[in-house]
Amino acid sequence: MPNNIDLWDRETWDAIRRARAITYGDIAEATGITYKAVSKWFYSERNPSLRSQILMAKCLGIPLTEALKNITDPSVRAAIRSVIL
């Protein structure tokens, strides 16, 4: 896994997804979003919500403390806490 994980980068998502043999279906189930919507995230046709990105990171096994350490906006941090807890 890369040292500096960028939670917002599709290439990072896809590299980790492939390395761990996680399917779009697995991500769809973990996020509660349709398979079609998830595939659009990976093909840059749509952007996942913050909540979906966090749930996807959990599904991909990305350590959230590392991925989110540079986020300082209090409202974003509150949204993240609401999903993690």
Biopython code that builds the backbone (N, CA, C, O; Angstrom):
import numpy as np
from Bio.PDB.StructureBuilder import StructureBuilder

atoms = [
    (1, "MET", "N", (0.844, -1.166, 0.000)),
    (1, "MET", "CA", (0.000, 0.000, 0.000)),
    (1, "MET", "C", (0.893, 1.233, 0.000)),
    (1, "MET", "O", (1.922, 1.259, 0.675)),
    (2, "PRO", "N", (0.499, 2.261, -0.760)),
    (2, "PRO", "CA", (1.324, 3.472, -0.812)),
    (2, "PRO", "C", (1.486, 4.107, 0.564)),
    (2, "PRO", "O", (0.624, 3.967, 1.431)),
    (3, "ASN", "N", (2.603, 4.807, 0.753)),
    (3, "ASN", "CA", (2.839, 5.486, 2.028)),
    (3, "ASN", "C", (1.866, 6.630, 2.242)),
    (3, "ASN", "O", (1.337, 6.790, 3.342)),
    (4, "ASN", "N", (1.619, 7.422, 1.222)),
    (4, "ASN", "CA", (0.692, 8.539, 1.310)),
    (4, "ASN", "C", (-0.572, 8.177, 0.571)),
    (4, "ASN", "O", (-0.650, 8.336, -0.648)),
    (5, "ILE", "N", (-1.543, 7.702, 1.279)),
    (5, "ILE", "CA", (-2.797, 7.281, 0.678)),
    (5, "ILE", "C", (-3.663, 8.501, 0.451)),
    (5, "ILE", "O", (-3.890, 9.294, 1.365)),
    (6, "ASP", "N", (-4.138, 8.646, -0.756)),
    (6, "ASP", "CA", (-5.027, 9.748, -1.087)),
    (6, "ASP", "C", (-6.434, 9.195, -1.220)),
    (6, "ASP", "O", (-6.771, 8.559, -2.219)),
    (7, "LEU", "N", (-7.249, 9.441, -0.209)),
    (7, "LEU", "CA", (-8.607, 8.918, -0.182)),
    (7, "LEU", "C", (-9.428, 9.404, -1.363)),
    (7, "LEU", "O", (-10.430, 8.781, -1.711)),
    (8, "TRP", "N", (-9.032, 10.486, -1.977)),
    (8, "TRP", "CA", (-9.835, 11.108, -3.021)),
    (8, "TRP", "C", (-9.359, 10.716, -4.420)),
    (8, "TRP", "O", (-9.903, 11.225, -5.400)),
    (9, "ASP", "N", (-8.388, 9.852, -4.547)),
    (9, "ASP", "CA", (-7.780, 9.524, -5.836)),
    (9, "ASP", "C", (-8.281, 8.189, -6.379)),
    (9, "ASP", "O", (-8.101, 7.149, -5.746)),
    (10, "ARG", "N", (-8.905, 8.219, -7.541)),
    (10, "ARG", "CA", (-9.462, 7.005, -8.156)),
    (10, "ARG", "C", (-8.392, 5.961, -8.457)),
    (10, "ARG", "O", (-8.637, 4.763, -8.319)),
    (11, "GLU", "N", (-7.221, 6.405, -8.862)),
    (11, "GLU", "CA", (-6.156, 5.451, -9.164)),
    (11, "GLU", "C", (-5.736, 4.695, -7.909)),
    (11, "GLU", "O", (-5.449, 3.499, -7.966)),
    (12, "THR", "N", (-5.700, 5.386, -6.790)),
    (12, "THR", "CA", (-5.382, 4.733, -5.517)),
    (12, "THR", "C", (-6.453, 3.716, -5.175)),
    (12, "THR", "O", (-6.146, 2.579, -4.817)),
    (13, "TRP", "N", (-7.735, 4.130, -5.287)),
    (13, "TRP", "CA", (-8.839, 3.207, -5.004)),
    (13, "TRP", "C", (-8.701, 1.949, -5.837)),
    (13, "TRP", "O", (-8.800, 0.831, -5.331)),
    (14, "ASP", "N", (-8.468, 2.154, -7.138)),
    (14, "ASP", "CA", (-8.451, 1.002, -8.043)),
    (14, "ASP", "C", (-7.247, 0.102, -7.807)),
    (14, "ASP", "O", (-7.368, -1.121, -7.876)),
    (15, "ALA", "N", (-6.090, 0.688, -7.529)),
    (15, "ALA", "CA", (-4.896, -0.124, -7.266)),
    (15, "ALA", "C", (-5.103, -1.002, -6.039)),
    (15, "ALA", "O", (-4.767, -2.186, -6.048)),
    (16, "ILE", "N", (-5.656, -0.414, -4.987)),
    (16, "ILE", "CA", (-5.905, -1.182, -3.765)),
    (16, "ILE", "C", (-6.987, -2.226, -4.001)),
    (16, "ILE", "O", (-6.864, -3.368, -3.558)),
    (17, "ARG", "N", (-8.050, -1.829, -4.703)),
    (17, "ARG", "CA", (-9.146, -2.756, -5.003)),
    (17, "ARG", "C", (-8.632, -3.981, -5.754)),
    (17, "ARG", "O", (-8.969, -5.113, -5.410)),
    (18, "ARG", "N", (-7.828, -3.751, -6.764)),
    (18, "ARG", "CA", (-7.297, -4.868, -7.564)),
    (18, "ARG", "C", (-6.340, -5.733, -6.746)),
    (18, "ARG", "O", (-6.397, -6.961, -6.815)),
    (19, "ALA", "N", (-5.469, -5.099, -5.978)),
    (19, "ALA", "CA", (-4.492, -5.842, -5.175)),
    (19, "ALA", "C", (-5.177, -6.739, -4.156)),
    (19, "ALA", "O", (-4.667, -7.809, -3.825)),
    (20, "ARG", "N", (-6.306, -6.317, -3.668)),
    (20, "ARG", "CA", (-7.020, -7.083, -2.641)),
    (20, "ARG", "C", (-8.180, -7.900, -3.210)),
    (20, "ARG", "O", (-8.953, -8.498, -2.462)),
    (21, "ALA", "N", (-8.294, -7.921, -4.535)),
    (21, "ALA", "CA", (-9.337, -8.689, -5.232)),
    (21, "ALA", "C", (-10.740, -8.332, -4.727)),
    (21, "ALA", "O", (-11.583, -9.204, -4.514)),
    (22, "ILE", "N", (-10.963, -7.039, -4.543)),
    (22, "ILE", "CA", (-12.268, -6.543, -4.116)),
    (22, "ILE", "C", (-13.019, -6.103, -5.365)),
    (22, "ILE", "O", (-12.489, -5.356, -6.187)),
    (23, "THR", "N", (-14.241, -6.564, -5.500)),
    (23, "THR", "CA", (-15.032, -6.254, -6.687)),
    (23, "THR", "C", (-15.874, -4.995, -6.485)),
    (23, "THR", "O", (-16.056, -4.520, -5.365)),
    (24, "TYR", "N", (-16.379, -4.474, -7.593)),
    (24, "TYR", "CA", (-17.321, -3.358, -7.503)),
    (24, "TYR", "C", (-18.539, -3.792, -6.689)),
    (24, "TYR", "O", (-19.106, -2.997, -5.939)),
    (25, "GLY", "N", (-18.932, -5.037, -6.837)),
    (25, "GLY", "CA", (-20.060, -5.563, -6.074)),
    (25, "GLY", "C", (-19.794, -5.541, -4.576)),
    (25, "GLY", "O", (-20.685, -5.228, -3.786)),
    (26, "ASP", "N", (-18.570, -5.873, -4.188)),
    (26, "ASP", "CA", (-18.193, -5.814, -2.768)),
    (26, "ASP", "C", (-18.313, -4.378, -2.245)),
    (26, "ASP", "O", (-18.821, -4.143, -1.149)),
    (27, "ILE", "N", (-17.841, -3.438, -3.041)),
    (27, "ILE", "CA", (-17.897, -2.036, -2.640)),
    (27, "ILE", "C", (-19.346, -1.552, -2.598)),
    (27, "ILE", "O", (-19.734, -0.817, -1.690)),
    (28, "ALA", "N", (-20.137, -1.965, -3.578)),
    (28, "ALA", "CA", (-21.550, -1.584, -3.602)),
    (28, "ALA", "C", (-22.252, -2.066, -2.337)),
    (28, "ALA", "O", (-23.030, -1.330, -1.731)),
    (29, "GLU", "N", (-21.977, -3.288, -1.951)),
    (29, "GLU", "CA", (-22.595, -3.840, -0.738)),
    (29, "GLU", "C", (-22.144, -3.086, 0.508)),
    (29, "GLU", "O", (-22.953, -2.799, 1.391)),
    (30, "ALA", "N", (-20.854, -2.766, 0.579)),
    (30, "ALA", "CA", (-20.308, -2.084, 1.760)),
    (30, "ALA", "C", (-20.804, -0.642, 1.879)),
    (30, "ALA", "O", (-20.919, -0.113, 2.984)),
    (31, "THR", "N", (-21.093, -0.016, 0.752)),
    (31, "THR", "CA", (-21.502, 1.391, 0.779)),
    (31, "THR", "C", (-23.011, 1.575, 0.685)),
    (31, "THR", "O", (-23.528, 2.661, 0.946)),
    (32, "GLY", "N", (-23.715, 0.507, 0.312)),
    (32, "GLY", "CA", (-25.158, 0.626, 0.145)),
    (32, "GLY", "C", (-25.535, 1.344, -1.142)),
    (32, "GLY", "O", (-26.645, 1.862, -1.264)),
    (33, "ILE", "N", (-24.633, 1.377, -2.083)),
    (33, "ILE", "CA", (-24.833, 2.044, -3.371)),
    (33, "ILE", "C", (-24.902, 0.964, -4.454)),
    (33, "ILE", "O", (-24.379, -0.133, -4.257)),
    (34, "THR", "N", (-25.529, 1.252, -5.575)),
    (34, "THR", "CA", (-25.654, 0.250, -6.638)),
    (34, "THR", "C", (-24.302, -0.034, -7.298)),
    (34, "THR", "O", (-23.392, 0.795, -7.288)),
    (35, "TYR", "N", (-24.210, -1.216, -7.861)),
    (35, "TYR", "CA", (-23.017, -1.620, -8.611)),
    (35, "TYR", "C", (-22.730, -0.601, -9.713)),
    (35, "TYR", "O", (-21.584, -0.194, -9.907)),
    (36, "LYS", "N", (-23.772, -0.195, -10.428)),
    (36, "LYS", "CA", (-23.612, 0.735, -11.543)),
    (36, "LYS", "C", (-23.023, 2.061, -11.068)),
    (36, "LYS", "O", (-22.144, 2.622, -11.724)),
    (37, "ALA", "N", (-23.506, 2.566, -9.923)),
    (37, "ALA", "CA", (-22.979, 3.824, -9.383)),
    (37, "ALA", "C", (-21.507, 3.676, -8.999)),
    (37, "ALA", "O", (-20.698, 4.568, -9.255)),
    (38, "VAL", "N", (-21.172, 2.548, -8.386)),
    (38, "VAL", "CA", (-19.780, 2.315, -8.001)),
    (38, "VAL", "C", (-18.879, 2.277, -9.234)),
    (38, "VAL", "O", (-17.799, 2.868, -9.228)),
    (39, "SER", "N", (-19.308, 1.599, -10.276)),
    (39, "SER", "CA", (-18.478, 1.539, -11.483)),
    (39, "SER", "C", (-18.280, 2.931, -12.074)),
    (39, "SER", "O", (-17.221, 3.221, -12.629)),
    (40, "LYS", "N", (-19.285, 3.791, -11.961)),
    (40, "LYS", "CA", (-19.141, 5.158, -12.464)),
    (40, "LYS", "C", (-18.098, 5.938, -11.667)),
    (40, "LYS", "O", (-17.422, 6.807, -12.219)),
    (41, "TRP", "N", (-17.960, 5.635, -10.372)),
    (41, "TRP", "CA", (-16.922, 6.287, -9.582)),
    (41, "TRP", "C", (-15.547, 5.966, -10.154)),
    (41, "TRP", "O", (-14.691, 6.842, -10.285)),
    (42, "PHE", "N", (-15.353, 4.705, -10.488)),
    (42, "PHE", "CA", (-14.035, 4.266, -10.951)),
    (42, "PHE", "C", (-13.738, 4.685, -12.386)),
    (42, "PHE", "O", (-12.578, 4.699, -12.799)),
    (43, "TYR", "N", (-14.765, 5.024, -13.145)),
    (43, "TYR", "CA", (-14.583, 5.488, -14.521)),
    (43, "TYR", "C", (-14.718, 7.008, -14.620)),
    (43, "TYR", "O", (-14.858, 7.550, -15.716)),
    (44, "SER", "N", (-14.677, 7.690, -13.480)),
    (44, "SER", "CA", (-14.714, 9.151, -13.400)),
    (44, "SER", "C", (-15.971, 9.755, -14.007)),
    (44, "SER", "O", (-15.951, 10.892, -14.479)),
    (45, "GLU", "N", (-17.053, 9.006, -13.997)),
    (45, "GLU", "CA", (-18.309, 9.532, -14.513)),
    (45, "GLU", "C", (-19.118, 10.212, -13.418)),
    (45, "GLU", "O", (-19.974, 11.049, -13.706)),
    (46, "ARG", "N", (-18.855, 9.863, -12.175)),
    (46, "ARG", "CA", (-19.534, 10.448, -11.016)),
    (46, "ARG", "C", (-18.564, 10.497, -9.857)),
    (46, "ARG", "O", (-17.545, 9.805, -9.855)),
    (47, "ASN", "N", (-18.881, 11.311, -8.877)),
    (47, "ASN", "CA", (-18.072, 11.389, -7.672)),
    (47, "ASN", "C", (-18.871, 10.863, -6.487)),
    (47, "ASN", "O", (-20.021, 11.256, -6.289)),
    (48, "PRO", "N", (-18.276, 9.989, -5.710)),
    (48, "PRO", "CA", (-18.980, 9.505, -4.521)),
    (48, "PRO", "C", (-19.067, 10.602, -3.463)),
    (48, "PRO", "O", (-18.226, 11.499, -3.398)),
    (49, "SER", "N", (-20.094, 10.505, -2.647)),
    (49, "SER", "CA", (-20.216, 11.435, -1.526)),
    (49, "SER", "C", (-19.090, 11.158, -0.536)),
    (49, "SER", "O", (-18.427, 10.123, -0.608)),
    (50, "LEU", "N", (-18.886, 12.080, 0.375)),
    (50, "LEU", "CA", (-17.883, 11.876, 1.419)),
    (50, "LEU", "C", (-18.184, 10.611, 2.198)),
    (50, "LEU", "O", (-17.285, 9.817, 2.474)),
    (51, "ARG", "N", (-19.452, 10.418, 2.556)),
    (51, "ARG", "CA", (-19.860, 9.225, 3.294)),
    (51, "ARG", "C", (-19.489, 7.960, 2.507)),
    (51, "ARG", "O", (-18.934, 7.016, 3.070)),
    (52, "SER", "N", (-19.797, 7.947, 1.218)),
    (52, "SER", "CA", (-19.489, 6.775, 0.399)),
    (52, "SER", "C", (-17.989, 6.561, 0.278)),
    (52, "SER", "O", (-17.526, 5.420, 0.266)),
    (53, "GLN", "N", (-17.224, 7.643, 0.187)),
    (53, "GLN", "CA", (-15.771, 7.512, 0.100)),
    (53, "GLN", "C", (-15.216, 6.885, 1.368)),
    (53, "GLN", "O", (-14.324, 6.039, 1.310)),
    (54, "ILE", "N", (-15.740, 7.295, 2.503)),
    (54, "ILE", "CA", (-15.261, 6.742, 3.766)),
    (54, "ILE", "C", (-15.630, 5.269, 3.888)),
    (54, "ILE", "O", (-14.807, 4.449, 4.295)),
    (55, "LEU", "N", (-16.868, 4.938, 3.535)),
    (55, "LEU", "CA", (-17.284, 3.534, 3.583)),
    (55, "LEU", "C", (-16.475, 2.691, 2.597)),
    (55, "LEU", "O", (-16.128, 1.548, 2.894)),
    (56, "MET", "N", (-16.175, 3.257, 1.424)),
    (56, "MET", "CA", (-15.362, 2.529, 0.452)),
    (56, "MET", "C", (-13.945, 2.327, 0.996)),
    (56, "MET", "O", (-13.362, 1.255, 0.835)),
    (57, "ALA", "N", (-13.398, 3.354, 1.636)),
    (57, "ALA", "CA", (-12.057, 3.220, 2.222)),
    (57, "ALA", "C", (-12.036, 2.091, 3.246)),
    (57, "ALA", "O", (-11.090, 1.306, 3.299)),
    (58, "LYS", "N", (-13.090, 2.017, 4.058)),
    (58, "LYS", "CA", (-13.177, 0.930, 5.033)),
    (58, "LYS", "C", (-13.219, -0.416, 4.331)),
    (58, "LYS", "O", (-12.551, -1.361, 4.751)),
    (59, "CYS", "N", (-14.005, -0.507, 3.260)),
    (59, "CYS", "CA", (-14.108, -1.759, 2.505)),
    (59, "CYS", "C", (-12.761, -2.143, 1.896)),
    (59, "CYS", "O", (-12.404, -3.321, 1.853)),
    (60, "LEU", "N", (-12.021, -1.146, 1.428)),
    (60, "LEU", "CA", (-10.724, -1.410, 0.800)),
    (60, "LEU", "C", (-9.610, -1.633, 1.819)),
    (60, "LEU", "O", (-8.490, -1.988, 1.452)),
    (61, "GLY", "N", (-9.919, -1.425, 3.093)),
    (61, "GLY", "CA", (-8.907, -1.630, 4.129)),
    (61, "GLY", "C", (-7.921, -0.491, 4.241)),
    (61, "GLY", "O", (-6.808, -0.678, 4.735)),
    (62, "ILE", "N", (-8.318, 0.700, 3.783)),
    (62, "ILE", "CA", (-7.447, 1.875, 3.898)),
    (62, "ILE", "C", (-7.550, 2.396, 5.327)),
    (62, "ILE", "O", (-8.654, 2.673, 5.796)),
    (63, "PRO", "N", (-6.436, 2.535, 6.026)),
    (63, "PRO", "CA", (-6.486, 3.066, 7.393)),
    (63, "PRO", "C", (-6.941, 4.526, 7.370)),
    (63, "PRO", "O", (-6.235, 5.404, 6.875)),
    (64, "LEU", "N", (-8.117, 4.762, 7.908)),
    (64, "LEU", "CA", (-8.711, 6.095, 7.826)),
    (64, "LEU", "C", (-7.907, 7.158, 8.547)),
    (64, "LEU", "O", (-7.885, 8.306, 8.104)),
    (65, "THR", "N", (-7.252, 6.821, 9.630)),
    (65, "THR", "CA", (-6.470, 7.832, 10.343)),
    (65, "THR", "C", (-5.358, 8.373, 9.450)),
    (65, "THR", "O", (-5.050, 9.564, 9.486)),
    (66, "GLU", "N", (-4.767, 7.507, 8.662)),
    (66, "GLU", "CA", (-3.709, 7.934, 7.738)),
    (66, "GLU", "C", (-4.295, 8.719, 6.571)),
    (66, "GLU", "O", (-3.775, 9.769, 6.192)),
    (67, "ALA", "N", (-5.366, 8.208, 6.013)),
    (67, "ALA", "CA", (-5.959, 8.834, 4.837)),
    (67, "ALA", "C", (-6.554, 10.204, 5.137)),
    (67, "ALA", "O", (-6.594, 11.072, 4.265)),
    (68, "LEU", "N", (-7.013, 10.397, 6.364)),
    (68, "LEU", "CA", (-7.729, 11.620, 6.699)),
    (68, "LEU", "C", (-6.933, 12.600, 7.560)),
    (68, "LEU", "O", (-7.467, 13.627, 7.979)),
    (69, "LYS", "N", (-5.686, 12.299, 7.823)),
    (69, "LYS", "CA", (-4.928, 13.114, 8.775)),
    (69, "LYS", "C", (-4.754, 14.567, 8.338)),
    (69, "LYS", "O", (-4.553, 15.431, 9.191)),
    (70, "ASN", "N", (-4.822, 14.861, 7.058)),
    (70, "ASN", "CA", (-4.615, 16.234, 6.592)),
    (70, "ASN", "C", (-5.907, 17.031, 6.469)),
    (70, "ASN", "O", (-5.873, 18.185, 6.040)),
    (71, "ILE", "N", (-7.031, 16.451, 6.829)),
    (71, "ILE", "CA", (-8.303, 17.162, 6.749)),
    (71, "ILE", "C", (-8.485, 17.970, 8.029)),
    (71, "ILE", "O", (-8.536, 17.415, 9.126)),
    (72, "THR", "N", (-8.581, 19.287, 7.873)),
    (72, "THR", "CA", (-8.682, 20.158, 9.035)),
    (72, "THR", "C", (-10.026, 20.867, 9.148)),
    (72, "THR", "O", (-10.332, 21.433, 10.197)),
    (73, "ASP", "N", (-10.828, 20.848, 8.099)),
    (73, "ASP", "CA", (-12.126, 21.525, 8.126)),
    (73, "ASP", "C", (-13.025, 20.868, 9.174)),
    (73, "ASP", "O", (-13.301, 19.672, 9.079)),
    (74, "PRO", "N", (-13.486, 21.625, 10.169)),
    (74, "PRO", "CA", (-14.286, 21.034, 11.252)),
    (74, "PRO", "C", (-15.573, 20.358, 10.777)),
    (74, "PRO", "O", (-15.956, 19.322, 11.320)),
    (75, "SER", "N", (-16.243, 20.926, 9.777)),
    (75, "SER", "CA", (-17.488, 20.310, 9.305)),
    (75, "SER", "C", (-17.212, 18.996, 8.590)),
    (75, "SER", "O", (-17.996, 18.054, 8.700)),
    (76, "VAL", "N", (-16.109, 18.925, 7.863)),
    (76, "VAL", "CA", (-15.738, 17.680, 7.193)),
    (76, "VAL", "C", (-15.345, 16.639, 8.235)),
    (76, "VAL", "O", (-15.734, 15.476, 8.134)),
    (77, "ARG", "N", (-14.582, 17.054, 9.225)),
    (77, "ARG", "CA", (-14.192, 16.118, 10.295)),
    (77, "ARG", "C", (-15.428, 15.584, 11.037)),
    (77, "ARG", "O", (-15.475, 14.408, 11.395)),
    (78, "ALA", "N", (-16.424, 16.448, 11.267)),
    (78, "ALA", "CA", (-17.659, 16.011, 11.934)),
    (78, "ALA", "C", (-18.403, 15.004, 11.059)),
    (78, "ALA", "O", (-18.939, 14.019, 11.566)),
    (79, "ALA", "N", (-18.436, 15.245, 9.760)),
    (79, "ALA", "CA", (-19.098, 14.294, 8.847)),
    (79, "ALA", "C", (-18.365, 12.957, 8.856)),
    (79, "ALA", "O", (-18.994, 11.899, 8.831)),
    (80, "ILE", "N", (-17.057, 13.007, 8.892)),
    (80, "ILE", "CA", (-16.264, 11.772, 8.926)),
    (80, "ILE", "C", (-16.528, 11.011, 10.208)),
    (80, "ILE", "O", (-16.736, 9.798, 10.180)),
    (81, "ARG", "N", (-16.522, 11.713, 11.337)),
    (81, "ARG", "CA", (-16.787, 11.057, 12.614)),
    (81, "ARG", "C", (-18.157, 10.388, 12.618)),
    (81, "ARG", "O", (-18.312, 9.300, 13.172)),
    (82, "SER", "N", (-19.153, 11.028, 12.005)),
    (82, "SER", "CA", (-20.505, 10.461, 12.010)),
    (82, "SER", "C", (-20.572, 9.151, 11.235)),
    (82, "SER", "O", (-21.397, 8.292, 11.547)),
    (83, "VAL", "N", (-19.723, 8.988, 10.239)),
    (83, "VAL", "CA", (-19.694, 7.755, 9.452)),
    (83, "VAL", "C", (-18.854, 6.691, 10.143)),
    (83, "VAL", "O", (-19.213, 5.513, 10.140)),
    (84, "ILE", "N", (-17.757, 7.094, 10.726)),
    (84, "ILE", "CA", (-16.837, 6.130, 11.347)),
    (84, "ILE", "C", (-17.411, 5.536, 12.618)),
    (84, "ILE", "O", (-17.269, 4.336, 12.854)),
    (85, "LEU", "N", (-18.053, 6.343, 13.434)),
    (85, "LEU", "CA", (-18.542, 5.884, 14.735)),
    (85, "LEU", "C", (-19.781, 5.076, 14.639)),
    (85, "LEU", "O", (-20.304, 4.624, 15.658)),
]
sb = StructureBuilder()
sb.init_structure("model")
sb.init_model(0)
sb.init_chain("A")
sb.init_seg("    ")
for serial, (resi, resn, name, xyz) in enumerate(atoms, 1):
    if name == "N":
        sb.init_residue(resn, " ", resi, " ")
    sb.init_atom(name, np.array(xyz, "f"), 0.0, 1.0, " ", f" {name:<3s}", serial, name[0])
structure = sb.get_structure()
